[in-house]
Amino acid sequence: MSTTLRSIPFLALGLCGLMASQPASAEIKIGYVDFQKLMTEAPQVKSAMQALQNEFGTRQRELVAMQNDLKARDEKLTKEGAIMAEADRAKAEKALRDQQREFSRKGGEFQDDLSTRKNEEIGKVQRYLLEEIRTYSSAQGFDLVLGEGVFWNKPQLDITAQVLEVLKSKPANLPASAPNKPAAAPAKPPGGK
């Protein structure tokens, strides 16, 4: 049984406890955010992906040109190999193999670099989106906002569109990263040592 399925009874129990601890006249405001929808539609995500395209576009075009050159050399060697002198053919085959190795090496480095940068950018965007969800939820007076792990919700609880509108009103480029704040020391209970 997955952790999510096992945690549902505890979540329900926690919600019941939260409801019971509230005064009878106070209503609990609950919302839901479809985080995947934010990750596909938020302008900050699109901006980050465009920045990656700009950063890696030149290298990608160079690899495509190198691949086309390799294909042309291979086709030429295939056509003319039978009429070439043995030494010339061997030299051309060696040059082709060397270039193929170089292409494989550069292609692997490109994929590694792109993957690393993409993960960095996605992580930065996710942290930004989570902070915006918290800010919006707090400003709107939500007591609880759920995300992943929700099996069903009433459409009235879905605040994704509202959060997305807030994100669209903000600059598409992410703000510069602020240094990580140190964790606050836990509060000591009164009379504790």
DAKA-V888812 format. One record per backbone hydrogen bond with DSSP energy under -0.5 kcal/mol. NH is the residue of the N-H (numbers start at 0). CO is the residue of the C=O. Records with the same first field share a line. If there is no record, write none. Layout:
BEGIN
NH->CO / CO
END
This chain:
BEGIN
5->1
6->2
7->3 / 4
8->4
9->5
10->6
11->7
12->8
13->9
14->10
15->11
16->12
17->13
18->14
19->15
20->16
21->17 / 18
25->22
28->26
29->27
30->143
31->156
32->145
34->32
37->33
38->34
39->35 / 36
40->36
41->37
44->41
45->41
46->42
47->43
48->44
49->45
50->46
51->47
52->48
53->49
54->50
55->51
56->52
59->55
60->56
61->57
62->58
63->59
64->60
65->61
66->62
67->63
68->64
69->65
70->66
71->67
72->68
73->69
74->70
75->71
76->72
77->73
78->74
79->75
80->76
82->79
83->79
88->84
89->85
90->86
91->87
92->88
93->89
94->90
95->91
96->92
97->93
98->94
99->95
100->96
101->97
102->98
103->99
104->100
105->101
106->102
107->103
108->104
109->105
110->106
111->107
112->108
113->109
114->110
115->111
116->112
117->113
118->114
119->115
120->116
121->117
122->118
123->119
124->120
125->121
126->122
127->123
128->124
129->125
130->126
131->127
132->128
133->129
134->130
135->131
136->132
137->133
138->134
139->135
140->137
141->136
142->28
143->28
145->30
146->147
149->146
150->148
156->153
157->153 / 154
158->31 / 156
159->31
162->158
163->159
164->160
165->161
166->162
167->163
168->164
169->166
191->188
END
